[in-house]
């Protein structure tokens, strides 16, 4: 007769020694409600220099922004590309997050008063603002598990802001359309 302690030790060893594939996605409670991209795209190659792509200088110009941008490094180590509009009436930052799930971070922290889940180019995203009449809008896009990007749009024009979320959405849509599929997907 096997003693209960020996039986538990055998079960523990079998469980610890068993080889299994990791789950395709973490349990929902680990994602804080953030959806997973079903048609993932790869933004990682632009992490070192977000100004080098995926959009061309002409693409940025057609969006009403400067052809060239300036690369900056955040305290977290991620890099961004800042671009301005005519007469500095607007600017946009394209922030590449190549090695963590920025969409999960966004769902977990919900930094802004207005938080709206959405999709951008078929990818899960959020739109955030501090208030309805804010001159800024932040769109976070989960391109694949453990990677994504953020578009932060600011409107400084005279009077009422010129729809920063609409402009941010246009920029994010163009970026998604230019991203290659995730290898192996």
Backbone as a printed PyTorch tensor [residue, N CA C, xyz], in Angstrom:
tensor([[[  0.8440,  -1.1720,   0.0000],
         [  0.0000,   0.0000,   0.0000],
         [  0.8960,   1.2440,   0.0000]],

        [[  0.6280,   2.1830,  -0.9150],
         [  1.4090,   3.4100,  -1.0240],
         [  0.9070,   4.4060,   0.0080]],

        [[  1.8240,   4.9590,   0.7310],
         [  1.4650,   5.9690,   1.7270],
         [  1.0770,   7.2580,   1.0140]],

        [[  0.2150,   8.0630,   1.6150],
         [ -0.2250,   9.3070,   0.9830],
         [  0.9330,  10.2490,   0.6430]],

        [[  1.9210,  10.3440,   1.5010],
         [  3.0480,  11.2530,   1.2400],
         [  3.8370,  10.7890,   0.0190]],

        [[  4.0330,   9.4640,  -0.1190],
         [  4.7530,   8.9210,  -1.2780],
         [  3.9320,   9.1450,  -2.5410]],

        [[  2.6160,   8.9310,  -2.4400],
         [  1.7150,   9.1290,  -3.5720],
         [  1.7820,  10.5840,  -4.0520]],

        [[  1.7320,  11.5380,  -3.1420],
         [  1.8280,  12.9560,  -3.5020],
         [  3.1760,  13.2790,  -4.1310]],

        [[  4.2480,  12.6800,  -3.6050],
         [  5.5770,  12.9170,  -4.1540],
         [  5.6650,  12.3940,  -5.5870]],

        [[  5.0630,  11.2350,  -5.8540],
         [  5.0580,  10.6710,  -7.2060],
         [  4.2750,  11.5860,  -8.1560]],

        [[  3.1080,  12.0570,  -7.7110],
         [  2.2990,  12.9570,  -8.5380],
         [  3.0480,  14.2690,  -8.8100]],

        [[  3.7000,  14.7910,  -7.7880],
         [  4.4690,  16.0200,  -7.9420],
         [  5.5840,  15.8280,  -8.9700]],

        [[  6.3010,  14.7220,  -8.8610],
         [  7.4070,  14.4370,  -9.7740],
         [  6.8900,  14.2680, -11.2000]],

        [[  5.7830,  13.5660, -11.3650],
         [  5.2200,  13.3920, -12.6980],
         [  4.8110,  14.7280, -13.3010]],

        [[  4.2110,  15.5770, -12.4820],
         [  3.8030,  16.8950, -12.9650],
         [  4.9970,  17.7590, -13.3060]],

        [[  6.0240,  17.7230, -12.4750],
         [  7.2030,  18.5530, -12.7020],
         [  8.0480,  18.0350, -13.8570]],

        [[  8.0570,  16.7350, -14.0600],
         [  8.9020,  16.1470, -15.0830],
         [  8.2330,  16.0870, -16.4490]],

        [[  6.9310,  16.2560, -16.4880],
         [  6.2110,  16.1550, -17.7540],
         [  6.6000,  17.3140, -18.6630]],

        [[  6.7560,  17.0050, -19.9460],
         [  7.0410,  18.0650, -20.9060],
         [  5.7520,  18.4030, -21.6240]],

        [[  5.4880,  19.6710, -21.6950],
         [  4.2930,  20.1090, -22.4130],
         [  4.5860,  21.4490, -23.0640]],

        [[  3.8360,  21.7630, -24.0840],
         [  3.9630,  23.0360, -24.7610],
         [  3.3070,  24.1180, -23.9180]],

        [[  3.8890,  25.3200, -23.8880],
         [  3.2430,  26.4050, -23.1620],
         [  1.9390,  26.7720, -23.8620]],

        [[  0.9940,  27.3190, -23.1310],
         [ -0.2720,  27.6870, -23.7630],
         [ -0.0430,  28.7620, -24.8210]],

        [[ -0.8960,  28.7780, -25.8280],
         [ -0.7690,  29.7390, -26.9210],
         [ -0.9160,  31.1720, -26.4230]],

        [[ -1.7260,  31.3810, -25.4130],
         [ -1.8800,  32.7050, -24.8310],
         [ -2.0710,  32.5640, -23.3320]],

        [[ -1.6650,  33.5750, -22.5670],
         [ -1.8030,  33.4720, -21.1230],
         [ -3.2710,  33.4780, -20.7150]],

        [[ -3.5700,  33.0120, -19.5180],
         [ -4.9580,  33.0390, -19.0590],
         [ -5.4980,  34.4670, -19.0780]],

        [[ -6.8130,  34.6460, -19.2750],
         [ -7.3840,  35.9860, -19.4070],
         [ -7.0760,  36.9060, -18.2250]],

        [[ -6.9940,  36.3840, -17.0100],
         [ -6.7460,  37.2450, -15.8600],
         [ -5.3540,  37.8620, -15.9130]],

        [[ -4.4140,  37.2420, -16.6020],
         [ -3.0670,  37.7780, -16.7390],
         [ -3.0580,  38.9230, -17.7630]],

        [[ -4.0010,  38.9370, -18.6720],
         [ -4.0750,  39.9710, -19.7110],
         [ -4.9530,  41.1490, -19.2970]],

        [[ -5.5770,  41.1140, -18.1570],
         [ -6.4050,  42.2080, -17.6470],
         [ -7.5050,  42.6160, -18.6310]],

        [[ -7.9730,  41.6630, -19.4180],
         [ -9.0290,  41.9220, -20.3870],
         [ -8.5420,  42.3140, -21.7720]],

        [[ -7.2370,  42.4790, -21.9430],
         [ -6.6970,  42.8780, -23.2530],
         [ -6.8080,  41.7210, -24.2370]],

        [[ -7.3730,  41.9610, -25.4140],
         [ -7.4600,  40.8940, -26.4140],
         [ -6.1000,  40.6050, -27.0550]],

        [[ -6.0140,  39.4540, -27.7020],
         [ -4.8060,  39.0350, -28.4120],
         [ -5.0320,  39.2550, -29.9070]],

        [[ -4.0240,  39.6920, -30.6050],
         [ -4.1170,  39.8950, -32.0550],
         [ -4.2950,  38.5530, -32.7490]],

        [[ -5.3240,  38.4430, -33.5790],
         [ -5.5560,  37.1850, -34.2970],
         [ -4.7810,  37.1370, -35.6160]],

        [[ -4.4260,  38.2830, -36.1590],
         [ -3.5950,  38.3500, -37.3710],
         [ -2.3780,  39.2130, -37.0270]],

        [[ -1.4510,  38.6700, -36.2050],
         [ -0.3560,  39.4840, -35.6770],
         [  0.5660,  40.0550, -36.7480]],

        [[  1.0870,  41.2180, -36.4240],
         [  2.0410,  41.9140, -37.2770],
         [  3.3130,  42.1570, -36.4720]],

        [[  4.4070,  42.3870, -37.1640],
         [  5.7110,  42.5010, -36.5030],
         [  6.2320,  43.9370, -36.5560]],

        [[  6.3600,  44.5680, -35.3860],
         [  6.8690,  45.9350, -35.2930],
         [  8.2940,  45.9640, -34.7330]],

        [[  8.7920,  44.8120, -34.3140],
         [ 10.0870,  44.7530, -33.6040],
         [ 11.2530,  45.3420, -34.3890]],

        [[ 11.2970,  45.1690, -35.6860],
         [ 12.4550,  45.6300, -36.4490],
         [ 12.5830,  47.1600, -36.4570]],

        [[ 11.5400,  47.8700, -36.0500],
         [ 11.5860,  49.3310, -36.0080],
         [ 11.8970,  49.8540, -34.6120]],

        [[ 12.1660,  48.9640, -33.6700],
         [ 12.4300,  49.3600, -32.2940],
         [ 13.6700,  50.2160, -32.1230]],

        [[ 14.7210,  49.9440, -32.8710],
         [ 15.9670,  50.7060, -32.7290],
         [ 15.8480,  52.1040, -33.3280]],

        [[ 15.0850,  52.2410, -34.4150],
         [ 14.9310,  53.5380, -35.0650],
         [ 13.5220,  53.6660, -35.6460]],

        [[ 12.5510,  54.0760, -34.8310],
         [ 11.1790,  54.1900, -35.3210],
         [ 11.0060,  55.2120, -36.4440]],

        [[ 11.9490,  56.1450, -36.5830],
         [ 11.8560,  57.1150, -37.6820],
         [ 12.1870,  56.4780, -39.0330]],

        [[ 12.8440,  55.3140, -39.0180],
         [ 13.2360,  54.6350, -40.2510],
         [ 12.1060,  53.7970, -40.8490]],

        [[ 10.9910,  53.6890, -40.1950],
         [  9.9020,  52.8850, -40.7470],
         [  8.8650,  52.5990, -39.7010]],

        [[  7.8150,  51.9720, -40.0660],
         [  7.4900,  51.3700, -41.3550],
         [  6.9760,  52.3540, -42.3950]],

        [[  6.6500,  53.5960, -41.9910],
         [  6.1790,  54.5700, -42.9690],
         [  7.3540,  55.3120, -43.5950]],

        [[  7.1830,  55.6890, -44.8530],
         [  8.2020,  56.4530, -45.5610],
         [  8.0280,  57.9430, -45.2530]],

        [[  9.0180,  58.7330, -45.6440],
         [  8.9260,  60.1800, -45.4710],
         [  7.6940,  60.7280, -46.1970]],

        [[  7.3930,  60.1970, -47.3710],
         [  6.2090,  60.6280, -48.1320],
         [  4.9150,  60.2800, -47.4030]],

        [[  4.8890,  59.1050, -46.7700],
         [  3.7020,  58.7160, -45.9870],
         [  3.4490,  59.7190, -44.8750]],

        [[  4.5140,  60.0780, -44.1470],
         [  4.3620,  61.0350, -43.0440],
         [  3.8890,  62.3840, -43.5770]],

        [[  4.4540,  62.8070, -44.6940],
         [  4.0670,  64.0880, -45.2790],
         [  2.5910,  64.0810, -45.6820]],

        [[  2.1170,  62.9590, -46.2390],
         [  0.7060,  62.8700, -46.6340],
         [ -0.2290,  62.9060, -45.4310]],

        [[  0.3170,  62.6160, -44.2410],
         [ -0.4660,  62.6940, -43.0050],
         [ -0.3720,  64.0890, -42.3660]],

        [[  0.2760,  65.0270, -43.0550],
         [  0.3940,  66.3840, -42.5580],
         [  1.4900,  66.5810, -41.5370]],

        [[  2.5240,  65.7440, -41.6060],
         [  3.6340,  65.8080, -40.6520],
         [  4.9590,  65.9440, -41.3990]],

        [[  6.0060,  66.3030, -40.6740],
         [  7.3080,  66.4810, -41.3000],
         [  7.8360,  65.1730, -41.8800]],

        [[  8.6200,  65.3010, -42.9310],
         [  9.2070,  64.1330, -43.5920],
         [ 10.2500,  63.4670, -42.7020]],

        [[ 10.9430,  64.2560, -41.9000],
         [ 11.9580,  63.6710, -41.0110],
         [ 11.5170,  63.8440, -39.5650]],

        [[ 11.9540,  62.9230, -38.7480],
         [ 11.6090,  62.9650, -37.3350],
         [ 12.8570,  62.8670, -36.4870]],

        [[ 12.6690,  63.0040, -35.1840],
         [ 13.8100,  62.8680, -34.2810],
         [ 13.5670,  61.6940, -33.3370]],

        [[ 14.5880,  60.8470, -33.2290],
         [ 14.5060,  59.6660, -32.3730],
         [ 14.8890,  60.0600, -30.9520]],

        [[ 14.0930,  59.5820, -29.9990],
         [ 14.3730,  59.8000, -28.5790],
         [ 14.2330,  58.4690, -27.8670]],

        [[ 14.9450,  58.3420, -26.7580],
         [ 14.8620,  57.1190, -25.9560],
         [ 14.1220,  57.4320, -24.6610]],

        [[ 13.1180,  56.6210, -24.3520],
         [ 12.3590,  56.7710, -23.1150],
         [ 13.1320,  56.1830, -21.9440]],

        [[ 12.7260,  56.5130, -20.7410],
         [ 13.3700,  55.9620, -19.5400],
         [ 13.2600,  54.4370, -19.4880]],

        [[ 12.2510,  53.8780, -20.1340],
         [ 12.0580,  52.4280, -20.1670],
         [ 12.9780,  51.7340, -21.1620]],

        [[ 13.6710,  52.5260, -21.9970],
         [ 14.5670,  51.9650, -23.0090],
         [ 13.9510,  51.9170, -24.3860]],

        [[ 12.6140,  51.9970, -24.4710],
         [ 11.9770,  52.0060, -25.7880],
         [ 12.2720,  53.3320, -26.4820]],

        [[ 12.1660,  53.2850, -27.8080],
         [ 12.4880,  54.4660, -28.6030],
         [ 11.2390,  54.9790, -29.2830]],

        [[ 11.2610,  56.2720, -29.5540],
         [ 10.1360,  56.9070, -30.2360],
         [ 10.6480,  57.8220, -31.3200]],

        [[  9.7550,  58.1360, -32.2420],
         [ 10.0400,  59.0860, -33.2990],
         [  9.0350,  60.2210, -33.1700]],

        [[  9.5330,  61.4470, -32.9940],
         [  8.6920,  62.6460, -32.9300],
         [  8.6710,  63.3180, -34.2960]],

        [[  7.4660,  63.7110, -34.7130],
         [  7.3080,  64.4610, -35.9630],
         [  6.3330,  65.5970, -35.7080]],

        [[  6.5890,  66.7250, -36.3400],
         [  5.7250,  67.8910, -36.1740],
         [  4.9030,  68.1600, -37.4020]],

        [[  3.8800,  68.9950, -37.2190],
         [  3.0570,  69.4440, -38.3320],
         [  3.4680,  70.8420, -38.7430]],

        [[  2.7780,  71.4040, -39.7380],
         [  3.1120,  72.7470, -40.1930],
         [  2.9630,  73.7610, -39.0530]],

        [[  3.9230,  74.6570, -38.9440],
         [  3.9030,  75.7160, -37.9300],
         [  3.7630,  75.1720, -36.5020]],

        [[  4.1860,  73.9410, -36.2930],
         [  4.1210,  73.3000, -34.9610],
         [  2.7100,  73.2970, -34.3900]],

        [[  1.6880,  73.2490, -35.2620],
         [  0.3140,  73.2120, -34.7860],
         [ -0.0930,  71.8300, -34.2930]],

        [[  0.7320,  70.8450, -34.6010],
         [  0.4730,  69.4810, -34.1120],
         [  1.7880,  68.7280, -34.0760]],

        [[  1.8170,  67.6630, -33.2980],
         [  2.9400,  66.7340, -33.3530],
         [  2.4430,  65.3440, -33.0090]],

        [[  3.2410,  64.3810, -33.4070],
         [  2.9020,  62.9890, -33.1490],
         [  4.1690,  62.2580, -32.7370]],

        [[  4.0030,  61.3440, -31.8090],
         [  5.0890,  60.4500, -31.4140],
         [  4.6730,  59.0280, -31.7710]],

        [[  5.5650,  58.3140, -32.4160],
         [  5.3840,  56.8920, -32.7420],
         [  6.3660,  56.1420, -31.8550]],

        [[  5.8300,  55.4150, -30.8910],
         [  6.6400,  54.7110, -29.8950],
         [  6.5650,  53.2150, -30.1630]],

        [[  7.7040,  52.5920, -30.3870],
         [  7.7530,  51.1540, -30.6510],
         [  8.0760,  50.4270, -29.3510]],

        [[  7.2430,  49.4340, -29.0230],
         [  7.4320,  48.6000, -27.8350],
         [  7.7240,  47.1830, -28.3420]],

        [[  9.0080,  46.8370, -28.5370],
         [  9.3370,  45.5760, -29.1910],
         [  9.3900,  44.3490, -28.2880]],

        [[  9.3690,  44.5090, -26.9750],
         [  9.6260,  43.3400, -26.1280],
         [  8.7130,  43.2250, -24.9100]],

        [[  7.5480,  43.8620, -24.9360],
         [  6.5770,  43.6510, -23.8670],
         [  5.1860,  43.9130, -24.4170]],

        [[  4.1970,  43.3880, -23.7470],
         [  2.8290,  43.5150, -24.2390],
         [  2.2390,  44.8350, -23.7520]],

        [[  2.4390,  45.8830, -24.5390],
         [  2.0000,  47.2270, -24.1640],
         [  0.4810,  47.3060, -24.0600]],

        [[ -0.2510,  46.4840, -24.7920],
         [ -1.7090,  46.5020, -24.6900],
         [ -2.1510,  45.9900, -23.3160]],

        [[ -1.5080,  44.9440, -22.8330],
         [ -1.8110,  44.4460, -21.4830],
         [ -1.4840,  45.5230, -20.4520]],

        [[ -0.3320,  46.1830, -20.6060],
         [  0.0270,  47.2690, -19.6860],
         [ -1.0360,  48.3610, -19.6850]],

        [[ -1.5450,  48.6950, -20.8600],
         [ -2.5540,  49.7520, -20.9880],
         [ -3.8640,  49.3420, -20.3120]],

        [[ -4.3030,  48.1180, -20.5170],
         [ -5.5260,  47.6370, -19.8620],
         [ -5.3370,  47.5930, -18.3410]],

        [[ -4.1540,  47.2210, -17.9060],
         [ -3.8970,  47.1050, -16.4680],
         [ -3.8690,  48.4740, -15.8000]],

        [[ -3.2130,  49.4620, -16.4050],
         [ -3.0220,  50.7520, -15.7370],
         [ -4.1210,  51.7690, -16.0090]],

        [[ -4.6930,  51.7640, -17.1920],
         [ -5.7320,  52.7300, -17.5620],
         [ -5.4140,  54.1140, -17.0070]],

        [[ -4.3980,  54.7370, -17.5600],
         [ -3.8790,  56.0030, -17.0430],
         [ -4.7870,  57.2030, -17.2760]],

        [[ -5.6390,  57.1480, -18.2710],
         [ -6.4340,  58.3160, -18.6300],
         [ -7.9040,  58.1110, -18.2760]],

        [[ -8.6140,  59.2250, -18.0850],
         [-10.0250,  59.1830, -17.6940],
         [-10.8900,  58.5060, -18.7620]],

        [[-10.5920,  58.7590, -20.0270],
         [-11.3530,  58.1450, -21.1250],
         [-10.5540,  56.9850, -21.7010]],

        [[-11.1340,  55.8070, -21.6550],
         [-10.4850,  54.5740, -22.1100],
         [-11.4760,  53.8390, -22.9970]],

        [[-11.1440,  53.6930, -24.2800],
         [-12.0550,  53.0300, -25.2180],
         [-11.3230,  51.9130, -25.9600]],

        [[-11.7080,  50.6610, -25.7330],
         [-11.1630,  49.5760, -26.5550],
         [-11.6420,  49.7490, -28.0030]],

        [[-10.8010,  49.4050, -28.9470],
         [-11.1430,  49.5360, -30.3570],
         [-10.2760,  48.5750, -31.1590]],

        [[-10.3270,  48.6800, -32.4590],
         [ -9.3970,  47.9530, -33.3300],
         [ -8.7880,  48.9540, -34.3050]],

        [[ -7.5730,  48.6770, -34.7050],
         [ -6.8680,  49.4930, -35.6990],
         [ -6.3080,  48.5240, -36.7310]],

        [[ -6.8030,  48.6220, -37.9480],
         [ -6.3320,  47.7220, -38.9980],
         [ -6.5420,  46.2550, -38.6410]],

        [[ -7.5750,  45.9460, -37.8820],
         [ -7.8660,  44.5710, -37.4670],
         [ -7.1180,  44.1230, -36.2280]],

        [[ -6.2720,  44.9860, -35.6600],
         [ -5.5210,  44.6380, -34.4480],
         [ -6.1820,  45.2660, -33.2240]],

        [[ -6.0920,  44.5930, -32.0770],
         [ -6.6880,  45.1700, -30.8680],
         [ -5.9440,  46.4410, -30.4480]],

        [[ -6.7150,  47.4270, -29.9830],
         [ -6.1230,  48.7230, -29.6280],
         [ -6.9760,  49.4100, -28.5700]],

        [[ -6.4500,  50.5110, -28.0490],
         [ -7.2080,  51.3700, -27.1480],
         [ -7.0140,  52.8150, -27.5880]],

        [[ -8.0140,  53.6270, -27.2800],
         [ -7.9480,  55.0690, -27.4730],
         [ -8.1090,  55.6740, -26.0930]],

        [[ -7.1760,  56.5580, -25.7200],
         [ -7.2300,  57.1640, -24.3940],
         [ -7.0430,  58.6740, -24.4780]],

        [[ -7.7830,  59.3680, -23.6130],
         [ -7.6690,  60.8210, -23.4780],
         [ -7.9360,  61.1970, -22.0260]],

        [[ -7.3910,  62.3450, -21.6220],
         [ -7.6550,  62.8150, -20.2700],
         [ -9.0610,  63.3910, -20.1520]],

        [[ -9.6190,  63.9430, -21.2500],
         [-10.9930,  64.4540, -21.2830],
         [-11.4520,  64.5360, -22.7370]],

        [[-12.7530,  64.7090, -22.9420],
         [-13.3060,  64.7770, -24.3040],
         [-12.7180,  65.9310, -25.1130]],

        [[-12.3940,  67.0350, -24.4630],
         [-11.8850,  68.1950, -25.1870],
         [-10.3640,  68.3340, -25.1080]],

        [[ -9.6880,  67.2510, -24.7650],
         [ -8.2350,  67.2650, -24.6530],
         [ -7.5830,  67.5250, -26.0030]],

        [[ -6.4300,  68.1730, -25.9740],
         [ -5.6770,  68.4100, -27.2060],
         [ -4.8000,  67.2120, -27.5600]],

        [[ -4.8030,  66.1850, -26.7120],
         [ -3.9630,  64.9980, -26.9080],
         [ -4.8070,  63.7410, -26.9770]],

        [[ -4.2900,  62.7630, -27.7000],
         [ -4.9410,  61.4640, -27.7880],
         [ -3.8610,  60.3960, -27.9340]],

        [[ -4.0260,  59.3060, -27.2110],
         [ -3.0660,  58.2130, -27.2430],
         [ -3.7630,  56.9570, -27.7500]],

        [[ -3.1880,  56.3530, -28.7690],
         [ -3.6960,  55.0760, -29.2960],
         [ -2.6040,  54.0340, -29.0980]],

        [[ -2.9660,  52.9590, -28.4230],
         [ -2.0510,  51.8480, -28.1680],
         [ -2.5230,  50.6590, -28.9890]],

        [[ -1.6100,  50.0480, -29.7410],
         [ -1.9610,  48.9220, -30.6160],
         [ -1.1230,  47.7080, -30.2260]],

        [[ -1.7880,  46.5910, -29.9930],
         [ -1.1060,  45.3230, -29.7570],
         [ -0.8970,  44.6320, -31.0830]],

        [[  0.3350,  44.6690, -31.5960],
         [  0.5990,  44.0770, -32.9110],
         [  0.7340,  42.5640, -32.8380]],

        [[  1.2050,  42.0600, -31.7050],
         [  1.3580,  40.6290, -31.4440],
         [  1.5930,  40.4820, -29.9460]],

        [[  1.5450,  39.2650, -29.4770],
         [  1.8300,  39.0540, -28.0620],
         [  3.2630,  39.5070, -27.7730]],

        [[  3.4480,  40.3300, -26.7760],
         [  4.7460,  40.8550, -26.3450],
         [  5.3560,  41.8860, -27.2940]],

        [[  4.5280,  42.6120, -28.0450],
         [  5.0070,  43.7360, -28.8380],
         [  3.8230,  44.6030, -29.2590]],

        [[  4.1360,  45.8270, -29.5840],
         [  3.0960,  46.7600, -30.0260],
         [  3.6780,  48.1410, -30.2260]],

        [[  2.7950,  49.1150, -30.4040],
         [  3.2410,  50.4940, -30.5560],
         [  2.1980,  51.4440, -30.0100]],

        [[  2.6360,  52.6870, -29.8070],
         [  1.7720,  53.7500, -29.2990],
         [  1.9080,  54.9390, -30.2380]],

        [[  0.7830,  55.5610, -30.5520],
         [  0.7620,  56.8230, -31.2820],
         [  0.1850,  57.8530, -30.3210]],

        [[  0.9520,  58.8960, -30.0770],
         [  0.5230,  59.9760, -29.2010],
         [  0.4160,  61.2410, -30.0400]],

        [[ -0.8130,  61.7120, -30.2370],
         [ -1.0860,  62.8650, -31.1090],
         [ -1.4470,  64.0710, -30.2460]],

        [[ -0.8550,  65.2270, -30.5550],
         [ -1.1530,  66.4800, -29.8570],
         [ -1.5100,  67.5400, -30.8760]],

        [[ -2.5600,  68.2930, -30.5890],
         [ -3.0240,  69.3710, -31.4630],
         [ -2.8860,  70.6990, -30.7190]],

        [[ -2.0960,  71.6250, -31.2680],
         [ -1.8510,  72.9050, -30.6070],
         [ -2.4580,  74.0820, -31.3650]],

        [[ -3.3050,  73.8070, -32.3420],
         [ -3.8700,  74.8780, -33.1640],
         [ -4.6930,  75.8630, -32.3480]],

        [[ -5.0420,  76.9720, -32.9550],
         [ -5.8430,  78.0070, -32.2980],
         [ -7.2440,  77.4730, -32.0000]],

        [[ -7.7680,  77.8220, -30.8360],
         [ -9.1400,  77.4510, -30.4800],
         [ -9.2840,  75.9730, -30.1680]],

        [[-10.3840,  75.4090, -30.6070],
         [-10.7320,  74.0200, -30.3270],
         [ -9.7650,  73.0680, -31.0440]],

        [[ -9.3270,  71.9850, -30.3620],
         [ -8.4290,  71.0310, -31.0220],
         [ -9.0790,  70.4040, -32.2480]],

        [[ -8.2420,  70.0970, -33.2140],
         [ -8.6950,  69.5560, -34.4870],
         [ -8.6980,  68.0320, -34.4630]],

        [[ -9.5210,  67.4350, -33.6230],
         [ -9.7270,  65.9870, -33.5440],
         [ -8.4330,  65.1800, -33.4290]],

        [[ -7.7390,  65.2740, -32.2890],
         [ -6.4870,  64.5330, -32.1420],
         [ -6.6780,  63.0180, -32.2460]],

        [[ -7.8190,  62.5030, -31.8070],
         [ -8.0240,  61.0460, -31.8930],
         [ -8.2470,  60.5970, -33.3330]],

        [[ -8.9300,  61.4160, -34.1260],
         [ -9.1070,  61.0840, -35.5420],
         [ -7.7760,  61.0490, -36.2680]],

        [[ -6.9220,  62.0260, -35.9880],
         [ -5.5980,  62.0530, -36.6180],
         [ -4.7360,  60.8850, -36.1210]],

        [[ -4.7720,  60.6200, -34.8200],
         [ -3.9960,  59.4950, -34.2700],
         [ -4.4510,  58.1810, -34.8960]],

        [[ -5.7580,  58.0400, -35.0880],
         [ -6.3100,  56.8280, -35.7120],
         [ -5.7750,  56.6830, -37.1370]],

        [[ -5.7250,  57.7810, -37.8980],
         [ -5.1960,  57.7300, -39.2740],
         [ -3.7430,  57.2700, -39.2740]],

        [[ -2.9470,  57.8390, -38.3770],
         [ -1.5300,  57.4700, -38.3060],
         [ -1.3930,  55.9930, -37.9470]],

        [[ -2.1170,  55.5560, -36.9270],
         [ -2.0280,  54.1600, -36.4850],
         [ -2.4690,  53.1930, -37.5870]],

        [[ -3.5380,  53.5460, -38.3030],
         [ -4.0190,  52.6920, -39.4050],
         [ -2.9460,  52.5500, -40.4820]],

        [[ -2.2920,  53.6470, -40.8350],
         [ -1.2520,  53.6020, -41.8630],
         [ -0.0670,  52.7590, -41.3990]],

        [[  0.3030,  52.8860, -40.1280],
         [  1.4240,  52.0950, -39.5990],
         [  1.0860,  50.6160, -39.6620]],

        [[ -0.1110,  50.2320, -39.1980],
         [ -0.5080,  48.8180, -39.2230],
         [ -0.4850,  48.2810, -40.6500]],

        [[ -1.0110,  49.0520, -41.5950],
         [ -1.0520,  48.6140, -42.9930],
         [  0.3470,  48.3770, -43.5590]],

        [[  1.3450,  49.0890, -43.0250],
         [  2.7110,  48.9640, -43.5340],
         [  3.5250,  47.8690, -42.8220]],

        [[  3.0040,  47.3220, -41.7310],
         [  3.7630,  46.3110, -40.9640],
         [  3.7030,  44.9460, -41.6280]],

        [[  4.7970,  44.2170, -41.6200],
         [  4.7850,  42.8480, -42.1630],
         [  4.0940,  41.8960, -41.1800]],

        [[  3.5770,  40.7900, -41.6870],
         [  3.0240,  39.7820, -40.7760],
         [  4.1020,  39.2360, -39.8570]],

        [[  3.6910,  38.7760, -38.7050],
         [  4.6190,  38.1650, -37.7670],
         [  5.1600,  36.8840, -38.4040]],

        [[  6.4890,  36.6800, -38.4310],
         [  7.0420,  35.4720, -39.0400],
         [  6.4290,  34.2090, -38.4270]],

        [[  6.1010,  33.2700, -39.2790],
         [  5.5410,  32.0090, -38.8260],
         [  4.0430,  32.0510, -38.6020]],

        [[  3.4060,  33.1690, -38.8970],
         [  1.9570,  33.2880, -38.6770],
         [  1.2220,  33.4060, -39.9640]]])
